[in-house]
Amino acid sequence: MAITAAQVKELREMTGAGMMDAKRALTETDGDMDAAVDWLRTKGLATAAKKSGRVAAEGLVGVAVEGGTGVAVEINSETDFVAKNAEFQELVAGVAKAALGAGDVEALKAADLGGTTVEAAITDKIAKIGENMTLRRMARVEGDVVAAYVHNAAAEGMGKIGVLVALKGGDEAFGKQVAMHVAAANPASLSDADLDPAVLEHEREIQVEIARESGKPEAVIEKMIEGRMKKFLSEVTLLGQNFVINPDLTVAKAAEEAGAEIVAFVRMEVGEGIEKKEDDFAAEVASMAKS
Protein backbone atom coordinates (compact mmCIF):
# COMPACT_ATOMS: atom_id res chain seq x y z
CA MET A 1 0.00 0.00 0.00
CA ALA A 2 1.06 3.62 -0.50
CA ILE A 3 2.50 5.29 2.58
CA THR A 4 1.42 8.90 3.06
CA ALA A 5 3.47 11.79 4.39
CA ALA A 6 0.89 12.21 7.18
CA GLN A 7 1.47 8.62 8.34
CA VAL A 8 5.23 9.13 8.37
CA LYS A 9 4.81 12.38 10.33
CA GLU A 10 2.55 10.69 12.89
CA LEU A 11 4.96 7.81 13.42
CA ARG A 12 7.90 10.18 13.77
CA GLU A 13 6.03 12.18 16.41
CA MET A 14 5.15 8.98 18.28
CA THR A 15 8.64 7.52 18.29
CA GLY A 16 11.12 10.27 17.41
CA ALA A 17 12.51 8.06 14.63
CA GLY A 18 14.09 9.58 11.52
CA MET A 19 11.98 10.16 8.43
CA MET A 20 13.48 7.33 6.37
CA ASP A 21 13.28 4.91 9.30
CA ALA A 22 9.62 5.78 9.89
CA LYS A 23 8.80 5.34 6.22
CA ARG A 24 10.56 1.99 6.07
CA ALA A 25 8.78 0.79 9.23
CA LEU A 26 5.40 1.64 7.71
CA THR A 27 6.33 -0.01 4.43
CA GLU A 28 7.47 -3.19 6.20
CA THR A 29 4.20 -3.36 8.18
CA ASP A 30 1.78 -2.33 5.41
CA GLY A 31 0.93 0.93 7.13
CA ASP A 32 -0.05 -0.61 10.49
CA MET A 33 0.94 2.10 12.97
CA ASP A 34 1.18 -0.13 16.04
CA ALA A 35 3.15 -2.74 14.15
CA ALA A 36 5.42 0.00 12.80
CA VAL A 37 6.15 1.17 16.36
CA ASP A 38 7.02 -2.41 17.31
CA TRP A 39 9.21 -2.73 14.21
CA LEU A 40 11.15 0.38 15.22
CA ARG A 41 11.52 -0.94 18.76
CA THR A 42 12.96 -4.23 17.52
CA LYS A 43 15.51 -2.27 15.51
CA GLY A 44 16.45 -0.18 18.52
CA LEU A 45 15.20 3.01 16.87
CA ALA A 46 12.22 3.73 19.11
CA THR A 47 14.41 3.05 22.14
CA ALA A 48 16.79 5.69 20.84
CA ALA A 49 13.94 8.15 20.53
CA LYS A 50 12.94 7.68 24.16
CA LYS A 51 16.35 8.97 25.17
CA SER A 52 15.91 12.20 23.19
CA GLY A 53 14.53 14.09 26.19
CA ARG A 54 17.74 13.77 28.16
CA VAL A 55 20.11 16.73 28.26
CA ALA A 56 23.15 16.11 26.08
CA ALA A 57 25.71 18.73 27.07
CA GLU A 58 28.94 16.75 26.91
CA GLY A 59 30.57 15.34 23.78
CA LEU A 60 33.19 16.55 21.34
CA VAL A 61 33.94 19.20 18.76
CA GLY A 62 35.45 17.76 15.59
CA VAL A 63 37.40 19.76 13.01
CA ALA A 64 38.41 18.97 9.44
CA VAL A 65 40.39 20.98 6.88
CA GLU A 66 40.67 20.38 3.16
CA GLY A 67 42.44 22.91 0.98
CA GLY A 68 41.04 26.35 1.70
CA THR A 69 38.01 25.09 3.63
CA GLY A 70 37.72 24.25 7.31
CA VAL A 71 34.71 22.95 9.24
CA ALA A 72 33.89 22.42 12.89
CA VAL A 73 31.01 20.30 14.22
CA GLU A 74 29.69 19.74 17.72
CA ILE A 75 28.15 16.39 18.60
CA ASN A 76 26.83 16.16 22.12
CA SER A 77 26.38 13.20 24.43
CA GLU A 78 24.96 12.94 27.92
CA THR A 79 28.22 12.03 29.67
CA ASP A 80 31.88 12.72 29.21
CA PHE A 81 32.44 8.97 29.43
CA VAL A 82 30.86 8.52 26.00
CA ALA A 83 33.14 11.22 24.58
CA LYS A 84 36.02 8.84 25.33
CA ASN A 85 34.30 5.96 23.51
CA ALA A 86 36.14 4.91 20.33
CA GLU A 87 32.88 4.41 18.40
CA PHE A 88 31.66 7.88 19.33
CA GLN A 89 35.01 9.39 18.30
CA GLU A 90 34.83 7.54 14.97
CA LEU A 91 31.36 9.04 14.47
CA VAL A 92 32.61 12.57 15.21
CA ALA A 93 35.51 12.18 12.77
CA GLY A 94 33.18 10.91 10.05
CA VAL A 95 30.65 13.70 10.55
CA ALA A 96 33.39 16.36 10.49
CA LYS A 97 34.68 15.01 7.20
CA ALA A 98 31.14 14.89 5.77
CA ALA A 99 30.65 18.52 6.82
CA LEU A 100 33.27 19.63 4.29
CA GLY A 101 30.63 19.15 1.61
CA ALA A 102 27.64 20.54 3.54
CA GLY A 103 26.43 24.11 3.77
CA ASP A 104 24.56 23.90 7.08
CA VAL A 105 23.42 21.49 9.79
CA GLU A 106 20.31 20.35 7.92
CA ALA A 107 22.34 19.55 4.82
CA LEU A 108 24.88 17.77 7.00
CA LYS A 109 22.19 15.58 8.59
CA ALA A 110 21.21 14.40 5.11
CA ALA A 111 24.82 13.94 3.94
CA ASP A 112 26.22 10.48 3.19
CA LEU A 113 28.19 8.72 5.90
CA GLY A 114 29.24 5.20 5.04
CA GLY A 115 26.21 4.44 2.93
CA THR A 116 23.65 5.97 5.27
CA THR A 117 22.83 9.53 6.31
CA VAL A 118 24.60 11.36 9.12
CA GLU A 119 21.28 11.60 10.97
CA ALA A 120 20.68 7.85 10.69
CA ALA A 121 24.26 7.10 11.77
CA ILE A 122 23.77 9.17 14.93
CA THR A 123 20.45 7.45 15.65
CA ASP A 124 22.16 4.08 15.27
CA LYS A 125 24.87 5.08 17.76
CA ILE A 126 22.21 6.26 20.25
CA ALA A 127 20.65 2.81 20.14
CA LYS A 128 24.00 1.06 20.34
CA ILE A 129 25.73 3.13 23.03
CA GLY A 130 22.59 3.91 25.03
CA GLU A 131 22.88 7.68 25.44
CA ASN A 132 21.16 10.56 23.76
CA MET A 133 23.34 12.31 21.16
CA THR A 134 22.72 15.38 19.07
CA LEU A 135 24.40 17.03 16.12
CA ARG A 136 24.08 20.51 17.53
CA ARG A 137 25.87 22.82 15.11
CA MET A 138 28.50 23.26 12.44
CA ALA A 139 30.54 26.17 11.15
CA ARG A 140 32.87 26.67 8.21
CA VAL A 141 35.56 29.13 7.15
CA GLU A 142 37.33 29.64 3.85
CA GLY A 143 40.59 31.33 2.90
CA ASP A 144 43.91 30.98 1.12
CA VAL A 145 45.14 29.15 4.22
CA VAL A 146 43.01 27.47 6.89
CA ALA A 147 44.54 26.29 10.16
CA ALA A 148 42.92 24.23 12.91
CA TYR A 149 43.68 23.74 16.58
CA VAL A 150 41.99 21.46 19.11
CA HIS A 151 42.33 22.10 22.84
CA ASN A 152 42.07 19.19 25.28
CA ALA A 153 42.19 16.77 22.35
CA ALA A 154 40.50 13.41 22.96
CA ALA A 155 41.79 12.08 19.63
CA GLU A 156 43.20 13.58 16.44
CA GLY A 157 40.99 16.42 15.19
CA MET A 158 38.57 16.45 18.11
CA GLY A 159 38.34 17.73 21.65
CA LYS A 160 36.49 20.07 23.99
CA ILE A 161 37.41 23.23 22.07
CA GLY A 162 37.91 23.40 18.31
CA VAL A 163 39.25 26.48 16.52
CA LEU A 164 39.54 27.33 12.84
CA VAL A 165 41.37 30.35 11.42
CA ALA A 166 41.22 31.46 7.78
CA LEU A 167 43.97 33.63 6.35
CA LYS A 168 44.61 35.58 3.18
CA GLY A 169 48.33 35.13 2.67
CA GLY A 170 50.58 33.90 5.46
CA ASP A 171 51.10 30.22 6.25
CA GLU A 172 49.63 27.41 8.31
CA ALA A 173 52.18 27.79 11.10
CA PHE A 174 51.09 31.36 11.78
CA GLY A 175 47.46 30.35 11.38
CA LYS A 176 47.86 27.70 14.07
CA GLN A 177 49.42 30.24 16.43
CA VAL A 178 46.39 32.47 15.95
CA ALA A 179 44.09 29.48 16.48
CA MET A 180 45.83 28.74 19.79
CA HIS A 181 45.40 32.39 20.74
CA VAL A 182 41.68 32.20 19.93
CA ALA A 183 41.29 29.09 22.08
CA ALA A 184 42.89 30.86 25.05
CA ALA A 185 41.56 34.42 24.66
CA ASN A 186 38.06 33.63 23.34
CA PRO A 187 37.51 36.88 21.37
CA ALA A 188 33.91 37.96 20.77
CA SER A 189 34.54 39.04 17.18
CA LEU A 190 37.24 39.52 14.56
CA SER A 191 37.19 43.34 14.63
CA ASP A 192 35.19 46.34 15.84
CA ALA A 193 33.04 46.15 12.72
CA ASP A 194 32.00 42.55 13.44
CA LEU A 195 31.07 43.07 17.08
CA ASP A 196 27.38 42.72 17.94
CA PRO A 197 26.02 46.31 18.22
CA ALA A 198 23.95 45.26 21.24
CA VAL A 199 27.11 44.19 23.09
CA LEU A 200 28.79 47.47 22.22
CA GLU A 201 25.79 49.54 23.32
CA HIS A 202 25.44 47.63 26.57
CA GLU A 203 29.09 48.23 27.45
CA ARG A 204 28.78 51.92 26.58
CA GLU A 205 25.77 52.30 28.87
CA ILE A 206 27.69 50.72 31.72
CA GLN A 207 30.70 52.96 31.15
CA VAL A 208 28.45 56.07 31.01
CA GLU A 209 26.97 55.19 34.40
CA ILE A 210 30.40 54.51 35.89
CA ALA A 211 31.77 57.80 34.54
CA ARG A 212 28.82 59.83 35.80
CA GLU A 213 29.27 58.42 39.28
CA SER A 214 32.60 60.25 39.33
CA GLY A 215 30.79 63.61 39.24
CA LYS A 216 33.16 64.98 36.63
CA PRO A 217 32.05 67.48 33.93
CA GLU A 218 30.38 66.06 30.77
CA ALA A 219 33.37 66.99 28.59
CA VAL A 220 35.65 64.95 30.83
CA ILE A 221 33.12 62.10 31.00
CA GLU A 222 33.05 61.84 27.20
CA LYS A 223 36.83 61.44 27.08
CA MET A 224 36.70 58.86 29.87
CA ILE A 225 34.09 56.85 27.97
CA GLU A 226 36.06 57.07 24.75
CA GLY A 227 39.17 55.71 26.43
CA ARG A 228 37.34 52.94 28.22
CA MET A 229 35.51 51.82 25.09
CA LYS A 230 38.80 51.70 23.22
CA LYS A 231 40.20 49.47 25.97
CA PHE A 232 37.09 47.28 25.88
CA LEU A 233 37.42 46.76 22.11
CA SER A 234 41.08 45.84 22.49
CA GLU A 235 40.06 43.14 24.96
CA VAL A 236 37.17 41.54 23.07
CA THR A 237 38.15 41.75 19.39
CA LEU A 238 40.70 39.31 17.97
CA LEU A 239 42.64 41.91 15.99
CA GLY A 240 42.79 44.26 18.97
CA GLN A 241 43.95 41.71 21.55
CA ASN A 242 47.56 41.32 22.61
CA PHE A 243 48.95 38.24 20.88
CA VAL A 244 49.51 35.46 23.42
CA ILE A 245 52.56 34.27 21.48
CA ASN A 246 54.11 37.74 21.73
CA PRO A 247 52.19 40.10 24.07
CA ASP A 248 54.19 43.08 22.81
CA LEU A 249 52.19 42.90 19.59
CA THR A 250 48.48 43.01 18.88
CA VAL A 251 47.14 40.15 16.79
CA ALA A 252 46.62 42.62 13.94
CA LYS A 253 50.28 43.71 14.08
CA ALA A 254 51.47 40.11 14.32
CA ALA A 255 49.44 39.25 11.22
CA GLU A 256 50.92 42.21 9.37
CA GLU A 257 54.46 41.10 10.22
CA ALA A 258 53.59 37.56 9.07
CA GLY A 259 52.32 38.87 5.73
CA ALA A 260 48.83 37.62 6.49
CA GLU A 261 45.31 38.96 6.81
CA ILE A 262 42.97 37.14 9.19
CA VAL A 263 39.66 36.91 7.35
CA ALA A 264 37.63 34.66 9.65
CA PHE A 265 37.76 32.47 12.73
CA VAL A 266 35.53 30.01 14.56
CA ARG A 267 35.83 28.96 18.19
CA MET A 268 33.49 26.14 19.18
CA GLU A 269 33.37 24.78 22.72
CA VAL A 270 31.38 21.75 23.81
CA GLY A 271 28.18 22.62 25.66
CA GLU A 272 28.28 26.40 25.17
CA GLY A 273 24.87 27.82 26.02
CA ILE A 274 23.32 24.49 27.05
CA GLU A 275 21.62 24.64 30.41
CA LYS A 276 22.88 21.70 32.40
CA LYS A 277 20.97 20.16 35.25
CA GLU A 278 22.93 20.71 38.45
CA ASP A 279 22.40 17.92 40.96
CA ASP A 280 22.29 18.96 44.61
CA PHE A 281 24.37 16.16 46.08
CA ALA A 282 23.91 17.31 49.69
CA ALA A 283 20.12 17.40 49.30
CA GLU A 284 20.18 13.97 47.69
CA VAL A 285 22.13 12.48 50.61
CA ALA A 286 19.84 14.18 53.12
CA SER A 287 16.79 12.79 51.34
CA MET A 288 18.24 9.27 51.41
CA ALA A 289 19.04 9.58 55.13
CA LYS A 290 15.41 10.46 55.90
CA SER A 291 14.00 7.53 53.99
N, C-alpha and C positions, 0 to 999 in steps of 0.2 A: 504493500500500500504506500501511497505518497505521504511523506512526512512533512507537515507544515511548519512554517517558521514559528507560529504561535505555540505549537507543541514543544519545539526545541526550547523556546524561551521559558515555558512553564517548568520544564524539567531542569533547566539550568537554575532557575530560582529556587526549586525544591532541594537541589543537591549541591549547587555551587560548581558543578562540573563545567569543563570547557565546552564551547559550542560544538566542535567536531565530535567530542566524546558523547555529548548528549544526543546528537543526531545519529551517531552509530548505535547507541543503546536503543533508541526508538526503532531504528531499522532492524536490528537484531531481534526485537520483540514485537514486531508488527504493530508498533504504535501503542502498545499496552503500557500506560504510564507507570503502574505499580511494578510491572515486570522489568521495565527499563531502570527503575530505581534499584531494584535487586541486582540487575546486571551490572550497574555501576558499582554497587557495593562489592560484588564478587571480584571486580577488577581493582578494587582499592581506591576508586576515584571518588565515590561518595564519602568514604572515610576521610579522604583528604579534605573534602569540602567542609566537613564538620570541624576541622581544625582552623578554618579560615577566620574565626572570630578571635583567636588568640593574638596578643600583641607580639609582633615580630620586630624587634628593635636592635637585635644583634646582627651578625652576618659579616659580609665582606664587600669591599669595593674592589672591582677588577678593572685594570687598565690594559689597553692594547693600542699599539701604534703601527701604522703601515704607511710608509712614504710621508706625505705631508698631512696625514690625518691621524688624530688621536681620539680615542673614546674612553669614557669612564662609565661604569655601571655599578649600581648598588643593588645587591640581592640580600634581603634580610631573612633572618631566622629567629626563632624564639630564644635560643641560648647560644652563648659563646662556644659551648662544647661542639655544636654542630659546625661552627665556622672552622673548626680544626679537623673536620671529617674529610677524608680524601675524596669521597664522592661529591660532596658539596663543593669542594675546591675545583674539581674537574668541571662541574656545572658552571661555576663562576667564570672560569677560563674560557669555556665554550661560548657562553653568552657574550662575554666581552669581545671575542673575535667576531661573533655574528653581528655585533653592534656596528662594526666598521662599515657594513653595508646598509644600515638602517638610519632613517632620518629622525625618528622619535621612538618613544617607548611602545606605542601601539604597533608601529611597524616592526619593532624588534620582537614583540610577542609573537608575531606571525612569521618571523624569519625562520629559515631552515636551521635545524640543529641535529645533525646526525640522522636525517631522514624523517624527523618529526618537527613540530614547531617548538620554539622556545617556551611558549606557554605550556604546551603539553609536557615538555621535558621537566619543567618545574613541578607541575602537578604530579608527575610520576615520582619525583624525588620526595615530595611531601608524603605520598603514600608509603614509600620505601623507608624513609628515615624516621617518619612519625612526628615531624614538627611542621608548623605552618611556615611557609616561605613566600616572600613576595619580591617581584622585580619592581622596585620602587621608582627608579629614575635612571636616566642616562644623559650624558652630555658629550659634546664633541667640539674639537677645535681643529682649525686648519691653518697651515702656514708653510713657509719654505722649509722650516725645521720644526719638528715637534718632539719635545722631550717629556719623559714621564718619570715620576718618582712615587714610590709607595713607602709610607711610614708604618712601622710595626708590621712588616710583611709576614704573612702567614705562609706564603708560598710565592713563587715567582709571579710578579704582575698582580698581586692582590694583597690587601691588608686593611687596616682600619681607616687609613687616610690615603686617598689617591689624588695625585696632582698631575695636571697636564699643562704645559706651557708651549705656546706657538710663537715662533719668531719669524721675522723677515730679516734675512741675513743672519750672521752669527753662526754658531755651531751647536751640536748637541751637548757638548760638555758645559758650555755656558748655560744652555737651556736647563740642564739638570740642576745646576747651582741655583737658578731662579726658582725651579720647582721645589727644591729643598727649603728655600727661603719662604715660599708661599705656605708650605706645610707648617712651618714654625710660626710665622707672623700672621697668618690668616687674614690677609687684606680684604676689605669689603668690596673693593672695585679696582679696576686697572688704573684709572685716573680720575681727576675731579669731574670730568665730563660724564663719566660712567656711573658716578655715585647716585644712589636713589635720592631724588630731591626731597623726599619726606624725611630721610635720615639727616640730610643737611639742614633742613628747616628746624627739625627738632633740636639739633645741637645748637643752632643759632639762638633759639628761644631760651635754652638753658643758659648760654653764655650771656645773653642780655640781662637775665634775672640776676645772675651772679655779679655782673658789672654794676648794675644799679644798686645792689646792696652796699657797694662801696661808698655811695653818696657822692661820687665824683661828677663833674660837669659832663653834659651830653657829648661835647666834642672829645673829651678824654675817653668817655665810655666807648664811642665809635672806634677809636684807635685800639682800645683794649680788645674789643670784639674782633676786629680785623686780625689782630695778632694771634688771638686764641683760635680763630677759625683756620688760620694758616697752619697752626700747629696741629690742629685736629686732622686736617687733610693730609698732612705729612705722616700721620700715624695710621690712617685707615686706607690710604690708596697705595697700591703696589709701587707705582713709579715714585711716589713721594717718600716711601719708607727708607730707612737706613738699611743697606744691604747687609744681611747677617754674615756673609762671607768676608766683607770688608766694611765695617760700620762707618768708616770715614767717607764712604760714597753713598749716595742715594742709589736706588735700583735703576733709576733713569740714567744716572751718570755712568753706572757700571755697564749698562747696556750700550751706551754711546761708545765707551772705551773698547767694548767687545765687538763693535761694528754691527750691532744688532738692534732691531726694534721689536719690542714685545707687543704682539698684536692681540693676544688673548690668553686667558688662563682659566683653569677650572680647579677648584679644590672641593673634593667630595669626602665627607666623613660619615662613617656608619652611624645611623640613628639620629642624625641631625633633625631636630624639630619633631621627633616622635615622642609623644608623652608616654613615659614608661610607668608602669604600676610599681609603686614603692611599697614593699611589704614592711609592716611594723613588726619587727621580730620580737620586741619586748612585749607588745600587746598579745602576740600569738602565744608566747610562753605563758603569760599570765592567764590567758583563756584556757590553756591546757591544764594549768595547775588547779583551776577552779572546777574543772569537769571531773 
